[in-house]
């Protein structure tokens, strides 16, 4: 039997039509508004379309005009079924029939089958032309109204975006200010500069120190994101060693790897690898990649770190690979977006706020390089396959003093 698409915003009417047509052996697909109806019609190419004229968004006239312009739907009958609207206007825009609500339940299925067999309603050509012109004017006015509405909404979004950036900048600085004395005094207590502490107190202070470090890292990330979005991120260039910077970043994550029984595999060349750039920011970019690997590598798995010098003065490359689950293909396009997380729910397994990879890429680009990834990874280090995800961070030995950072 026939496949029928019913575009109707009232659920009671949808249910009645579905029952009547299914009882006659037809397959019925429902759409609750005009836009959904157009999408379903183009995707499924039904044998007949029933469309209510008084629809939210695109009304029935606009839906009919849109469907009549679709090559794949040529010859598909479209029947207006409505309590409001005009028969001649409906036929002028392309409908093949007009059914007035309330429908006659006893004859409805037979009437629909008549349209499936080729029945078409006709109107006066002169009258159809007049109604079509009137409908075209109405649609133009409707479009102008929608354009104005979208322009106002777009301006409001720009205002909200500016307010959001201002909020991140202000809240980051407000949080960073009290963190300075907290970090300082906590270090004095841990180092017993303010007097002796017992074993239990030392343990408690170290636990607090770990939490403060994590909190400070989050605040630093927010400051970096604020700088990236407002174009105010600054790089302080000086001489540094790429290999030494890598070793220091790895040392900071070593305890975390050990806690989760993750084996660290290293392929590091003999140094030095001298460079000119911002080593502090570079170290933070490296830490983002290492933290990401430590987060997603399973307990008892592997994280690999490899440094190499690219040929023909192409710069230095850090590869961080893991044995984690990898990244699904539908997620890869948004991986470097600030605040995007593969699992962003409050009950997610892994922590973080989803800005680390965005920061790492922008820092790398600020140093004349980039960050790319492979997932699944084909990286093998020291004979150990690391099939999860591999990130490759590159920088130039002589980073440019000024670079324009553009959003992805």
N, C-alpha and C positions, 0 to 999 in steps of 0.2 A: 504493500500500500504506500501512500504518499508520506513524504517527510515535510511537515508543516512547521514554520516558525511563527510564533505568536508574540508580538511586541506590545506589551500592555503593562502599565504601572500598578494597576489594582490587582492584588493577589486573589481576591474573590472571583473576579472575571477570568483571570488566568486559569484558576482551578476548574471553573465551569466549562470553559472551552476545551481544556485538556480532557476532561471526562467525556464530553460529547464526541470529540474526534477520536479519542482512543477506543471508545466503544464501537466506532465505525471501522476500526482497524488501522487507523493512521498513527504515525509517530509524531509527537508534538515536542518542540523545544521552546522554552520560554525565555523572554528577555524583559527586564523590568524598566528599561529606559531606551531612548532612541539610539544613543551611542553604542550600548551593548548590542542592540538589535542589528545595527549596521555591521558590527564586527562579526557577529554570529552568522549573518547572512553571507558575508564575503568568505568566511571560513568554511561553512558547511554546504552552501548552495542548496537550499531547500527546494522542494517542488512547488511550494506556494508560501506567500508571506501574508499574514494577517497583521495589520498595524492600526493601533489606536491613534487618533489624530491629536488628542490632547495629552501629549507626553512631556515629561520633564526633560530639560536640556534641548536636544533636537526634537521638534514636534513631528507629527506624522507626515505633514507635507514635506518637511526638509528631509526626513528619512526616505521618503519615496523618491524625491529628486536625486538623492545620493545613490540609491540603489539602481535607479534607471541609468545612471552614468557608469555603472560597473559592467564591464564587458562580459564577465563570467555569469551575470545574472540576466542576460538578455533572454526574453521569452518566459521568464518566471513570472507568473501572475501575482500581482499585489492587490489586496483587497482591504479597503478602509473599513474598520469596524468601530463605530464611535457613537456616543450620545450627543456630541457636539461636532459641528463642522458642516461643510457644504459639499453636496454631491458633485456639482459641476467643477468646483475647484479641485476636488480630489481627483477627478478624471483628467483635469487639465495638467496636473503635475505628474501624471503617469500611472495612477491607480486604474485597475481593470474592473473594479467593482466597488460598491458602497453598501454597507450593511448598517442599519440603524440599531442602536441599543434601545431597549433591551432586546436581545436576540430571541427568536422563536426556537426553543429547544427542540421541538419536534421536527422542524424542517432545516435546522442549521447545518447538520452534517451533509444532507443532500444538496443544499445550496452551495456549500464549499466544494463538493465533488463536481458540481456543474462548472465552476471556474477551473477545476483541474482538467475537465474534459474540453475546455476551450471557450466557454462562454465569456463574453466581454460586453461591458456596457459602453454605450457611445453617447456623446453629447454634441451639440452644435459646434462646428469649427470656429465660428465667430465668437460664440460665448466662451469656448475653451481658451481662445487667444486672449480675450479680455480678462478672464480669471487668472490666466498664467502671468500676465503682466502685473496684475494687482498683487499676486502672490510673490512675484519677484521683488516688487517694491517693499513688501513687508519683510522679506528675508534680508534685503539690504539694510533696512532699518534695524532689524534684529542683530545683524552682524556688527553694525556700527555701535550698537549698545554694548555688545559683548567685547568689542575691541576697547571701548572706553573703560569697561569694567576690569578687563585684564590689565590695562595700563595702570589703573589705580591699585590693583592688587600687586602688580610688579613693583611699583614705587613703595608700597608698604613693605614688601619683602626686602627691598634694598635698605629701608630704614631699620628693619629688624636685624638684618645682617650687620649693619654698622653698630647697632646697639649690642649685638652679641660679641662682636670683636672688642668693643670697648669694655664690656663686662669681663671677658677673659683677661684682657690686659690689666684691668684694675684689680680683679680678685686675685690674680697671680701675684701681683706686687704686694697686695695686702697680706697674702699668706706668707710670702717670702720674708717680709720684714720681721715678724716675730720669730721666724725660724732661726734667724742668725744667733740671737742670744741663747735659744734653746740648744742648738748644736754646740755652741761654745761652752756653756756651763755643763752640759752633759759630758763633754770631753774632759773638762776639769775634774768632774766627779770620778769618771772612769780611770783617769790617770792619778787619782788620789791627790790632786793638787790642793784640794780644799779640806784635806784630812783623810785619815784611814777609813776604809770600809771593810766589812766582813765578807765572807764568801757568798752568803745569800744575797747581800746587797750588790756585789759585783755581778752576780748572775742576772739580777733584775735590771741593773744599769745597762748591761750588754744587750738584753732583750729590748730595752727601750731604745738603745742606740740603733739597733737593726730597724726598728719601726720608724725612727726619725729619718734614717737614711732613705727608706722607701718613700716616706712622705716628701722628703726634699727632692727626690728624683721625679715624683709626680708633679710637684710645683715647677721644677725646671722644665719639664716637658710642656706644661701649659704655657710657660713663658716663651718657649721656643715656638709653639704653635701660634701664639699671639704675634710673635715677631714675623713668622712666615706669612701670616694672613695680612698683616699691615705693612709688609715690606720693610720692617725695621730690624731684621736680623743682621747682626754685624759680626764680621770675622776679624780676629786679631792675629795677623800673620807674623810668624817668627820661624827660625830654624827648628827642625825637629827630626826625629827618626821614626819612620813608619813602622819598622819592626818593633822598636821599643814601645811605641804607642799600642801596638797590638798585644804585646806581652802584658802590659799593665791592664788592659781591658779584660784579657783572659783571666788574670789573677783575681779580678774583682768578682768574677762569676764562678770561680773554682769551688768555693765552699757550697754554693747552691747545687752545682753538679754532683758534688760528693754526697750531699744529703739525699739526693734522689738516686744514688748509685749509677749515675750516668758516666760512662767512660769518655774521657777527652782524648781525641786523636789529633795530633799536631803534625803539620808539615811546614816547617819554618826554615827559610834559607839562612845562610850566614850573613850577619849584618856587617856594617850598618846599611840602612836604606834612607839616605838623607833626603829631606824635603823642606819646602817652604810653604807654610800654611798655618791654619789654626789647629794645633794638636789637641787642645781641650775639646773643641767641638767635634773633631774627628774621633776622639776617644769615646765621646757620648754616642756618636753614630754607630761605632763598633759595638758598644754596650747594648744598643737597641737590638742589633742582630743576634748577639750572643744571648740576651735575655729571651728573645723570641724562640731561639733553638732550645734553650733550657726549659722553657715553658711547655713546648709541644713534644719534645722527645720523651718517650715513655721511660718509666723507671727501669733501670737495667739496660737502657739503650745506649746510643752513641751520639756524640756531637763532635764534628770535625772542624778544624781551623787550619786554613792553608793561606800562606802569603807567597806571592810571586811578583817578580818584576816583569811587566809586559814588554814585548819586543819593540824595538825602534822608538824608544822614548815614550811609549804609550802610557806610562805611569805605573802605579802600584795597584795590586788587586788583593783584596781580602775575600776569601770564600768561607762562609759559615754554613755547614750542612748538618743534617740530623737524620735520625731514623723515625721521625714522627709520621703522622697519617697523611701528610701532604695537603694540598689545597685543591678543592674541587674546581672544575672548569668554570662554573657559573660565578665563582667568587673572585677570580683573578683580576677582573677588570677594575675592581674597587679596592684592591689590596692596599694601595698607597694613599687612600683617602684619609684625611684626619678624622678620628673618632669612629672609623668603620671597624667593626669586628666581625669575624666569621660567626661567632656566637655572642651576641650582644645582650642576652637576657640576664636578669639579676641572678639567675641560678646557674650561670655558666660555670664550667669546670675551671677555666683559667682566668686569672685576674688581669688588671690593666685597664686602661681607658681607650686604647685603640689609636694612639698617636705615634707610637714608636717608629713604625716603618715609614710613615710620612716624614718624620723628622730626619731619619737616617738618609732618605733619598734627597731631601732638600740640602742637608749639610754636604753630602757628596757632590751635588751639583754646584754648591757654592765653592767647592774646592776643585772645580773643573772636571769632575767625574760624574758618576751616576750609581744607582743601585738597580740591579736586575735580579731575576730569580728563575729557577727551574723547579718544576713540580709536576710529576715525579722527577727526582734528581738522578742523574747518571754519574754523580761524583763518587770516586773511590779514593780513599786516603790510607796510606800505609797498608794496603790490601784489604781495608774494611769498606764494604759498600754502604753508602749512606743514601738510601732510596727515598727519603722523605722530601724535604724542601731544601734547596741550596740557594743562598743569597750571595751575590757577588757585588762587593763594593769597590769601586775604583776611584782614584784621585790622581791628579797630575802632580809630579814632583815639585813643580813650580806653580802653585795655585795662583790664578789671576787675582789681583788686588780688588778689582771691582767686577761683579758679575750680576746680571739681571736674573732674578729667580722668578720663574713663571709657574703658575699653577698647572697641574696636570689636566 
